[in-house]
Amino acid sequence: QVQLVESGGGLVPPGGSLRLSCAASGRTFSSDAMGWFRQPPGKPREIVAATTWSGGSEYYADSAKGRFTISRDNAKATVYLQMSSLTNEDTAVYYCNTSPGGVATMVDRYPSFRSWGQGTQVTVSS
């Protein structure tokens, strides 16, 4: 089973940038999807971006397009989420997760994922 640890959250002013990291340990496969998700206060969790270890495909939520970039360092088994032009609406707990079957499967099935880590808090505020 893959263990995931999120880090990099914090307080950032509107318009600022932040990079989140998700370190994976355990056995992974190139076709496994790695995704970033977030849960704003009082709202359900939503997917933000996803990729695979092979980098064959990517997904971005509309809210993330043009502002967020998902990337990975396979040697470090780490996936990143570079966020820029942050707004108050980006305030949330951010989580990463992994699943087999690729990006499209992750986008379709993540609402049924049962295992989540503690996440990392991102607060956008002046």
C-alpha positions, 0 to 999 in steps of 0.5 A: 500500500502506498503511503502519502504525505502532503506538505507545503501549505501555509498562509499566503496573500491573494495573488501569491504562490505556493508549492505543495508536495506529496511524497509517496512511499511504497510500490507504485506503477507508472500507470497509477494516477496521482491527484491533488484534491481540496476541501474548502470550508463547508464544501465537499472535496473536489479534484484539482489536478491529476497526472500519472507517474509516467506523465502520459496524461493530465487533468485540471479542474476549470478552477485550476487551469492556467494557475496551477501546475501538477508535476512529479519527480519520479526519482523522489517519488514526489508529486507537486502542485505549483499554485499561483494567482491564488484567491480567497476561493483557493482556501482549503485543505489540500490532499493528495491521493493515488489510484490505479487505472489512470487519470480518467478513472481517478476523476470518475471515482475519487468521490468514493475513495475511502482513504485520505491523509491529513492534508495540508492547509492552504489559507489565502488571506491578506 
